[in-house]
Amino acid sequence: MSENNTAETAPSAKKPRKKWPIVTGVVAAVLVVAGAGMWVWHEQPSFCGAICHYPMATFYSTYEQEPDTAGVDKWGNEVSNTSAMLSVTHKASTEEGGADATCLSCHVPTMSEQISEGMTWVAGNYVYPLYERSSAELTEARGVDADEFCLNESCHNVTRDDLAELTSDMERNPHIAQHGEVACTECHKAHRASVMYCSECHTDAEIPDGWLTAAENEALPYA
């Protein structure tokens, strides 16, 4: 067979397929899945005790404690009954099928706040454990007033009158505004034992199990 005939009958070489569209698509898909997973994790309590949120580790530790047992607050102070901390009771409520109360139910970070905290963490310019958020800071981030922050359809769907009725059997009813309305956070604490506000003046005020008197709270180190 002549060389010309061989050249004519030989199969033509195939052009190589371009792989970059496939690679780009796979990478994009991986990034989307990873981003979605990160966003879901961002809304879980475990996220608050990991990575750049390390300064929040002690807050997460209080959240993880079992209810109705002896434990510690975010500073390591002993708490005779962990159910005196809202972080514990809120978690228990979620696990029992009640209101969905996780970290982000109360803590609503704004973008500017997250950027500021990120820069503070990188610079190491923060106290440990982090300071306790005031009711003003919590309500400002969520854009509601003090009462609506706790008393709403998703959390505690009751009024102040309902609360007064619920505690009417107490000798000194803490929910009756005898001295003007008091913010819920004056008594109810999330990551440390709650404090009976009335005990500041009334030494006979009933102290719920695990709670502290005003004097006991003042005597705690780092509180």
C-alpha positions as a printed NumPy array, in Angstrom:
array([[  0.   ,   0.   ,   0.   ],
       [  1.355,   3.37 ,  -0.947],
       [  2.106,   6.075,   1.594],
       [ -0.597,   8.227,   0.039],
       [ -3.219,   5.55 ,   0.52 ],
       [ -2.125,   5.027,   4.131],
       [ -2.476,   8.724,   4.836],
       [ -5.895,   8.771,   3.27 ],
       [ -7.259,   5.804,   5.286],
       [ -5.708,   6.65 ,   8.721],
       [ -8.271,   7.957,  11.216],
       [ -8.049,  11.641,  11.968],
       [ -6.841,  12.663,  15.48 ],
       [ -9.608,  13.72 ,  17.907],
       [ -9.443,  17.141,  19.44 ],
       [ -8.952,  17.042,  23.249],
       [-12.115,  17.836,  25.198],
       [-12.046,  20.964,  27.276],
       [-12.26 ,  20.011,  30.961],
       [-12.325,  23.464,  32.535],
       [-16.139,  23.837,  32.338],
       [-16.547,  20.556,  34.247],
       [-13.914,  21.452,  36.829],
       [-15.418,  24.908,  37.281],
       [-18.881,  23.424,  37.733],
       [-17.674,  20.906,  40.319],
       [-15.805,  23.594,  42.265],
       [-18.848,  25.871,  42.194],
       [-21.097,  23.055,  43.421],
       [-18.702,  22.237,  46.267],
       [-18.56 ,  25.895,  47.31 ],
       [-22.355,  26.174,  47.296],
       [-22.761,  23.026,  49.407],
       [-19.996,  24.122,  51.791],
       [-21.497,  27.597,  52.077],
       [-24.944,  26.184,  52.797],
       [-23.486,  23.869,  55.422],
       [-21.572,  26.726,  57.032],
       [-24.713,  28.858,  57.143],
       [-26.677,  26.057,  58.805],
       [-23.863,  25.535,  61.327],
       [-23.728,  29.296,  61.919],
       [-27.226,  29.055,  63.381],
       [-26.333,  26.214,  65.764],
       [-25.198,  26.768,  69.38 ],
       [-22.016,  24.741,  68.752],
       [-20.814,  27.465,  66.364],
       [-20.736,  29.952,  69.23 ],
       [-18.05 ,  27.945,  70.998],
       [-15.785,  27.295,  68.025],
       [-13.304,  28.961,  65.641],
       [-13.281,  32.755,  66.048],
       [-15.991,  32.497,  68.693],
       [-13.549,  30.925,  71.158],
       [-14.092,  33.816,  73.613],
       [-17.696,  32.554,  73.885],
       [-16.629,  29.062,  75.001],
       [-17.76 ,  29.544,  78.596],
       [-21.163,  30.796,  77.418],
       [-21.598,  27.642,  75.341],
       [-20.492,  25.508,  78.308],
       [-23.331,  26.848,  80.438],
       [-25.778,  26.123,  77.607],
       [-24.593,  22.503,  77.439],
       [-25.233,  21.726,  81.122],
       [-28.092,  19.482,  82.16 ],
       [-31.047,  21.087,  84.006],
       [-31.78 ,  20.578,  87.7  ],
       [-28.212,  19.666,  88.634],
       [-25.325,  21.443,  90.32 ],
       [-23.136,  23.297,  87.842],
       [-21.182,  26.456,  87.179],
       [-21.809,  29.806,  85.546],
       [-19.731,  31.361,  82.768],
       [-17.142,  32.548,  85.313],
       [-16.867,  29.166,  86.975],
       [-18.873,  30.186,  90.045],
       [-20.884,  27.328,  91.54 ],
       [-24.604,  27.224,  90.739],
       [-26.626,  24.935,  92.992],
       [-29.301,  24.377,  90.347],
       [-28.447,  24.933,  86.694],
       [-32.116,  25.589,  85.921],
       [-31.56 ,  28.995,  87.486],
       [-29.813,  29.897,  84.201],
       [-31.967,  30.659,  81.153],
       [-29.425,  29.153,  78.763],
       [-30.045,  25.759,  80.387],
       [-33.83 ,  25.994,  80.589],
       [-34.102,  27.3  ,  77.038],
       [-32.078,  24.39 ,  75.707],
       [-34.234,  21.949,  77.687],
       [-37.367,  23.559,  76.251],
       [-36.051,  23.094,  72.711],
       [-35.171,  19.435,  73.31 ],
       [-38.598,  18.758,  74.798],
       [-40.352,  20.132,  71.735],
       [-41.164,  23.519,  73.187],
       [-40.237,  26.906,  71.761],
       [-37.117,  26.816,  69.584],
       [-34.702,  28.675,  71.843],
       [-31.091,  28.557,  70.718],
       [-28.316,  31.152,  71.003],
       [-29.559,  33.122,  68.004],
       [-33.061,  33.28 ,  69.425],
       [-31.781,  35.912,  71.843],
       [-28.486,  37.021,  70.321],
       [-29.024,  38.639,  66.924],
       [-25.646,  39.817,  65.614],
       [-25.61 ,  42.697,  63.159],
       [-23.069,  42.759,  60.342],
       [-21.199,  45.707,  61.856],
       [-21.107,  43.902,  65.191],
       [-19.692,  40.733,  63.622],
       [-16.997,  42.682,  61.771],
       [-16.081,  44.572,  64.936],
       [-15.926,  41.377,  66.998],
       [-13.857,  39.646,  64.314],
       [-11.282,  42.438,  64.332],
       [-11.226,  42.439,  68.138],
       [-10.654,  38.683,  68.196],
       [ -7.809,  38.835,  65.658],
       [ -6.15 ,  41.624,  67.666],
       [ -6.687,  39.716,  70.917],
       [ -8.175,  42.857,  72.42 ],
       [-11.024,  41.298,  74.369],
       [-11.823,  40.234,  77.921],
       [-12.399,  36.594,  78.761],
       [-15.088,  35.582,  79.42 ],
       [-16.889,  38.204,  77.371],
       [-18.989,  40.718,  79.253],
       [-22.685,  40.107,  79.714],
       [-24.979,  41.687,  77.14 ],
       [-27.358,  44.23 ,  78.625],
       [-31.075,  44.107,  77.886],
       [-30.658,  47.354,  75.913],
       [-28.082,  45.747,  73.621],
       [-30.162,  42.613,  73.115],
       [-33.357,  44.485,  72.311],
       [-31.605,  46.991,  70.034],
       [-30.193,  44.19 ,  67.878],
       [-33.639,  42.599,  67.507],
       [-35.46 ,  45.912,  67.12 ],
       [-38.066,  45.355,  69.845],
       [-38.815,  46.821,  73.259],
       [-37.816,  45.139,  76.52 ],
       [-41.12 ,  43.341,  77.103],
       [-41.54 ,  42.141,  73.523],
       [-38.08 ,  40.604,  73.627],
       [-39.337,  37.909,  76.022],
       [-43.119,  38.213,  75.912],
       [-44.052,  37.325,  72.348],
       [-45.88 ,  34.592,  70.449],
       [-42.692,  32.653,  69.687],
       [-41.276,  32.691,  73.221],
       [-43.47 ,  33.476,  76.228],
       [-46.918,  34.205,  74.883],
       [-48.195,  35.86 ,  78.06 ],
       [-48.726,  39.363,  79.407],
       [-47.36 ,  40.932,  82.578],
       [-50.78 ,  40.417,  84.169],
       [-50.536,  36.718,  83.316],
       [-47.109,  36.564,  84.96 ],
       [-48.429,  38.225,  88.097],
       [-51.169,  35.602,  88.259],
       [-48.674,  32.76 ,  87.812],
       [-46.646,  33.92 ,  90.826],
       [-49.583,  35.075,  92.947],
       [-48.831,  32.382,  95.543],
       [-45.529,  34.052,  96.456],
       [-45.642,  36.241,  99.553],
       [-43.888,  39.009,  97.653],
       [-45.096,  38.712,  94.076],
       [-42.126,  39.767,  91.91 ],
       [-44.325,  40.396,  88.871],
       [-46.474,  43.082,  90.471],
       [-45.078,  46.485,  89.534],
       [-45.159,  47.962,  93.011],
       [-42.113,  50.123,  92.275],
       [-42.598,  50.556,  88.531],
       [-42.011,  47.986,  85.81 ],
       [-38.736,  46.11 ,  86.091],
       [-37.048,  44.575,  83.038],
       [-37.162,  40.757,  82.917],
       [-33.353,  40.65 ,  82.761],
       [-33.049,  42.282,  86.187],
       [-33.928,  38.884,  87.658],
       [-33.612,  36.321,  84.888],
       [-30.012,  35.656,  83.816],
       [-28.908,  33.449,  80.947],
       [-25.345,  32.364,  81.717],
       [-25.279,  32.838,  85.469],
       [-27.671,  32.179,  88.322],
       [-30.766,  34.359,  88.242],
       [-31.118,  36.958,  90.977],
       [-34.179,  37.824,  93.056],
       [-34.362,  41.565,  92.493],
       [-36.81 ,  42.072,  95.379],
       [-34.188,  40.878,  97.864],
       [-32.288,  44.143,  97.425],
       [-34.734,  45.65 ,  99.91 ],
       [-36.861,  42.769, 101.193],
       [-34.855,  40.168, 103.092],
       [-37.946,  37.955, 103.343],
       [-38.323,  37.696,  99.551],
       [-38.737,  34.095,  98.398],
       [-35.669,  32.815,  96.529],
       [-36.357,  30.121,  93.889],
       [-34.151,  27.034,  93.885],
       [-30.69 ,  27.853,  92.564],
       [-31.307,  31.594,  92.457],
       [-29.262,  34.147,  94.383],
       [-30.147,  37.007,  96.643],
       [-28.929,  40.426,  95.574],
       [-26.261,  40.305,  98.307],
       [-25.041,  36.846,  97.216],
       [-24.794,  38.038,  93.642],
       [-22.759,  41.088,  94.613],
       [-20.355,  38.901,  96.61 ],
       [-19.518,  36.626,  93.668],
       [-16.053,  37.056,  92.114],
       [-16.071,  38.414,  88.558],
       [-19.878,  38.651,  88.567]])
